[in-house]
Amino acid sequence: MPRFLVHIHTGPADPNKATLGCLVALTAARKGHEVTVFFAGDGVHLLAPDHAGLEGAGTGRLGDHLTGLAEAGARFRVSGMSAKARGYDDGLLEDHPAEFAMPEVLVDLAHAADTVLSY
């Protein structure tokens, strides 16, 4: 199956775009594709527990998408620099199939992916 990389750099200030990215990633994972979601910039906020209730207009609830992605075997990579700049530590990764990654990992993932989407 094709590999998808979904790069989410939009944060909770734009709930429609942020949840849409997660919904598209979830849809690909449920179709059996290998999915990696890379959270960077303000997108790192989406993994914080206080944003689980974020909901877009017609794009669903963030917490449901993140749970579904984990259950479908998707992997999360989180920009360590973005997280640190926004005051997060390793606690941000708790309860997620996630690890911190540097920009070179994003480049490598994009190079290896069959499809790259950005939100």
KOLPADO-869800 format. One record per residue: residue in one letter; y, x, z of N, C-alpha, C, O in turn; residue number from 1. Coordinates in pm, whole numbers, plus 50000, padded with zeros to 5 digits. Each point is the difference from the previous one (the first is absolute). Example, Ala and Ser with C-alpha at 12.3 -4.5 7.8 and 13.67 -1.06 7.14 Angstrom:
   residu    n.py    n.px    n.pz   ca.py   ca.px   ca.pz    c.py    c.px    c.pz    o.py    o.px    o.pz   num
        A   49431   51319   50780   50119   49911   50000   50120   50090   50000   49998   50104   50066     1
        S   50107   49861   49862   50119   50082   50006   50109   49923   50073   50111   50051   50017     2
END
This chain:
   residu    n.py    n.px    n.pz   ca.py   ca.px   ca.pz    c.py    c.px    c.pz    o.py    o.px    o.pz   num
        M   49881   50084   50000   50119   49916   50000   50125   50087   50000   49999   50111   50054     1
        P   50107   49840   49886   50125   50076   49996   50058   50024   50139   49977   49923   50094     2
        R   50099   50185   49917   50069   50034   50125   50146   49957   49991   50070   50029   49903     3
        F   49974   49901   50200   50138   49954   50009   50071   50076   50110   49946   50020   50109     4
        L   50176   50022   49862   50091   50051   50101   50117   49904   50005   50065   49976   49898     5
        V   49961   49969   50219   50115   49912   50019   50095   50072   50096   49968   50021   50117     6
        H   50148   50014   49831   50100   50075   50077   50103   49899   50051   50075   49941   49921     7
        I   49929   50041   50209   50093   49903   50059   50107   50075   50078   49972   50065   50100     8
        H   50151   49925   49851   50113   50067   50064   50105   49899   50045   50105   50038   50051     9
        T   49866   49834   49931   50089   49892   50043   49962   49957   50140   49882   49983   50031    10
        G   50216   50001   50053   49975   49962   50139   50022   49853   50027   50015   49920   49908    11
        P   49987   50044   50218   50011   49860   50041   50132   49933   49962   50010   49877   50008    12
        A   50089   50198   49951   50126   49938   49958   49983   49918   49872   50081   49912   49971    13
        D   49813   50116   49953   49970   49924   49878   49855   49949   50011   49910   50057   49940    14
        P   50069   49836   50139   49864   49954   50027   49923   49957   49875   49878   50013   49995    15
        N   50192   49935   49905   49929   49957   49879   49938   50120   49928   49882   49997   49965    16
        K   50196   50106   50013   49951   50117   49929   49895   50075   50082   49899   50044   49946    17
        A   50124   49970   50184   49907   50073   50086   49864   49929   50006   49896   50065   49987    18
        T   50105   49804   50032   49872   49928   50008   49935   49987   49863   49877   49994   49991    19
        L   50202   50001   49903   49943   49995   49866   49919   50125   49970   49890   49992   49945    20
        G   50163   50123   50091   49925   50124   49980   49867   49998   50071   49899   50042   49944    21
        C   50100   49909   50179   49875   49993   50077   49906   49895   49941   49879   50020   49997    22
        L   50175   49869   49956   49918   49896   49939   49933   50050   49872   49882   49974   49978    23
        V   50192   50097   49939   49943   50054   49877   49891   50103   50033   49895   50001   49937    24
        A   50131   50084   50161   49899   50098   50042   49875   49929   50050   49888   50039   49967    25
        L   50130   49857   50112   49887   49923   50052   49922   49934   49887   49877   49997   50003    26
        T   50192   49950   49901   49934   49936   49886   49913   50101   49926   49887   49968   49963    27
        A   50165   50152   50014   49922   50104   49933   49878   50039   50084   49891   50017   49945    28
        A   50127   49997   50185   49888   50037   50088   49892   49892   50001   49881   50030   49997    29
        R   50160   49845   50006   49903   49890   50001   49925   49988   49868   49890   49945   49995    30
        K   50169   50107   49898   49932   50002   49870   49903   50119   49991   49933   50019   49898    31
        G   50062   50061   50207   49907   50112   50005   50057   50134   49958   49926   50098   49992    32
        H   50203   49908   49981   50062   50126   49961   50018   50090   50121   50012   49953   50113    33
        E   49991   50176   49864   50032   50097   50104   50152   49998   50016   50072   50024   49904    34
        V   49975   49948   50216   50144   49983   50023   50048   50093   50111   49941   50007   50108    35
        T   50167   50063   49862   50072   50076   50101   50143   49948   50001   50063   49987   49895    36
        V   49987   49983   50223   50139   49958   50016   50073   50114   50068   49963   50044   50109    37
        F   50142   50003   49827   50083   50108   50056   50130   49938   50047   50078   49950   49920    38
        F   49945   50053   50212   50122   49946   50059   50100   50115   50020   49967   50100   50063    39
        A   50153   49885   49883   50102   50103   50012   50136   49935   50018   50014   49878   49987    40
        G   50085   50201   50043   50134   49947   50021   49997   49890   50104   49930   50011   50101    41
        D   50145   49882   49876   50003   49889   50095   49869   49923   50003   49978   49918   50090    42
        G   49933   50108   49815   49868   49936   49999   49916   50036   50121   49908   49926   50035    43
        V   50121   50186   50030   49920   50037   50118   50017   49897   50112   49910   49983   50082    44
        H   50203   49950   49922   50023   49896   50102   49894   49889   49993   49971   49935   50100    45
        L   49971   50044   49783   49907   49889   49982   49874   50015   50083   49932   49901   50029    46
        L   50035   50220   50011   49880   50022   50082   50026   49978   50149   49905   49996   50079    47
        A   50219   49991   49961   50033   49976   50140   49958   49858   50039   50025   49906   49926    48
        P   49911   50079   50190   49948   49869   50041   50104   49889   50002   49967   49884   49976    49
        D   50158   50150   50053   50102   49895   50009   50039   49942   49863   50079   49906   49994    50
        H   49865   50148   49897   50029   49945   49867   49881   49924   49941   50007   49955   49886    51
        A   49886   50029   50190   49880   49932   49949   50029   49857   49957   49935   49948   49909    52
        G   50162   49987   50152   50033   49862   49967   50093   49987   49880   50034   49888   49960    53
        L   50008   50223   49983   50088   49997   49883   49935   49920   49889   49883   50019   49968    54
        E   50193   49892   49974   49945   49914   49895   50099   49988   49885   50120   49980   50021    55
        G   49827   50031   49859   50083   49984   49881   49987   49858   49948   49908   49927   50037    56
        A   50185   50036   49878   49997   49867   49937   49894   50000   49890   50023   50053   49892    57
        G   49864   49888   50137   49891   49995   49903   49917   50126   49992   49911   50009   49916    58
        T   50117   50088   50170   49926   50126   49995   49917   50026   50125   49940   50106   50014    59
        G   50057   49798   50075   49911   50008   50116   50053   50078   50118   50113   50049   50002    60
        R   49800   49961   50098   50033   50062   50128   49949   50143   50001   49884   50027   49969    61
        L   50203   50065   50069   49969   50142   50000   49876   50033   50082   49912   50071   49952    62
        G   50079   49879   50169   49886   50030   50087   49867   49960   49937   49901   50072   50012    63
        D   50097   49814   49920   49878   49956   49932   49962   50095   49888   49883   50031   49980    64
        H   50217   50015   49946   49974   50093   49889   49947   50133   50052   49905   50054   49944    65
        L   50155   49999   50163   49955   50128   50054   49858   49991   50053   49920   50091   49980    66
        T   50049   49800   50089   49864   49980   50049   49902   49988   49884   49894   50062   50002    67
        G   50142   49860   49899   49915   49984   49882   49977   50131   49927   49889   50026   49954    68
        L   50214   50055   50034   49985   50130   49935   49903   50089   50077   49914   50065   49940    69
        A   50099   49937   50191   49908   50080   50081   49857   49951   49985   49908   50080   49983    70
        E   50074   49790   50021   49865   49942   49986   49940   50027   49862   49878   50009   49986    71
        A   50207   50002   49912   49953   50024   49864   49978   50148   49970   49958   50037   49890    72
        G   50070   50048   50209   49975   50143   49983   50115   50079   49941   49981   50116   49962    73
        A   50136   49826   50031   50116   50075   49950   50038   50109   50100   49975   49988   50119    74
        R   50086   50116   49829   50048   50110   50084   50152   49999   50000   50063   49970   49899    75
        F   49994   50064   50216   50145   50008   50013   50039   50146   50020   49938   50072   50079    76
        R   50164   49971   49850   50062   50129   50023   50145   49969   50035   50063   49913   49940    77
        V   49988   50160   50158   50133   49972   50052   50081   50129   49995   49956   50104   50049    78
        S   50161   49889   49892   50086   50118   49994   50033   50044   50142   50067   49929   50075    79
        G   49887   50188   49960   50028   50053   50133   50148   50027   50020   50054   49978   50108    80
        M   50012   50069   49787   50143   50027   50010   50080   49871   50016   50093   49994   50080    81
        S   49869   49902   49845   50069   49871   50012   49980   49940   50138   50093   49947   50061    82
        A   49783   50062   49989   49971   49945   50133   50078   50072   50108   50062   49937   50086    83
        K   49936   50195   49910   50072   50078   50101   50150   49971   49997   50063   49986   50104    84
        A   49993   50005   49776   50143   49973   49986   50039   49863   50054   50116   49976   50033    85
        R   49785   49934   49977   50026   49865   50049   49950   49980   50143   49994   49887   50048    86
        G   49970   50222   50019   49966   49996   50141   49855   49966   50033   49969   49968   50115    87
        Y   49941   50039   49787   49860   49969   50025   49919   50126   50026   50032   50109   49953    88
        D   49860   49872   50124   49905   50108   50024   49862   49950   49959   49989   49902   49926    89
        D   49905   50164   50121   49863   49963   49964   49965   49855   50036   49908   49943   49942    90
        G   50163   49999   50152   49974   49862   50039   50015   49903   49885   49939   49893   50000    91
        L   50141   50142   49901   50020   49914   49884   49870   49978   49923   49981   49896   49937    92
        L   49930   50201   50068   49876   49994   49923   49890   49918   50068   49902   49962   49937    93
        E   50115   50010   50192   49899   49927   50075   49971   49866   49935   50089   49932   49950    94
        D   49783   50031   50052   49954   49872   49945   50012   49990   49848   49990   49891   49944    95
        H   50030   50221   49989   50007   50002   49854   49909   50111   49947   49981   50101   50068    96
        P   49963   49883   49813   49923   50108   49938   50097   50100   49938   50006   50015   49878    97
        A   50070   50054   50207   50116   50076   49954   50000   50143   50051   49942   50032   50104    98
        E   50125   50051   49819   50029   50136   50044   50132   50042   49939   50042   49949   49896    99
        F   50024   50145   50171   50125   50052   49947   49971   50089   49881   49896   50065   49992   100
        A   50198   49937   49915   49987   50081   49880   50138   50049   49957   50102   49936   50027   101
        M   49898   50175   49906   50122   50061   49950   50019   49962   49852   49909   49944   49939   102
        P   50208   50086   50003   50027   49962   49861   49896   50051   49900   49972   49932   49901   103
        E   49971   50185   50122   49901   50050   49904   49877   49910   49994   49934   49994   49896   104
        V   50035   49938   50212   49888   49906   49998   50034   49880   49911   49915   49952   49925   105
        L   50207   50000   50084   50043   49891   49913   49989   50041   49853   49953   49923   49916   106
        V   50090   50197   50053   49991   50050   49863   49854   50009   49956   49967   49958   49889   107
        D   49948   50095   50196   49857   50011   49966   49936   49863   49981   49921   49981   49907   108
        L   50113   49925   50180   49945   49865   49987   50046   49934   49871   49922   49933   49933   109
        A   50204   50085   50033   50053   49941   49877   49931   50061   49879   49967   49930   49904   110
        H   50011   50199   50100   49934   50068   49889   49856   49951   49982   49953   49986   49887   111
        A   49979   49989   50223   49859   49959   49995   49980   49851   49974   49892   49958   49961   112
        A   50213   49963   50060   49987   49854   49987   49996   49958   49854   50059   50064   49913   113
        D   49871   49825   50064   50002   49938   49868   50124   49912   49984   50053   49984   49890   114
        T   49992   49958   50222   50116   49913   50000   50086   50032   50122   49948   50010   50112   115
        V   50182   50005   49866   50095   50023   50109   50103   49888   49996   50062   49974   49897   116
        L   49955   49961   50217   50100   49894   50015   50095   50040   50113   49958   50065   50095   117
        S   50167   49897   49893   50097   50038   50100   50084   49879   50039   50049   49925   49916   118
        Y   49965   50059   50215   50077   49888   50055   50097   50051   50105   50074   49921   50058   119
END
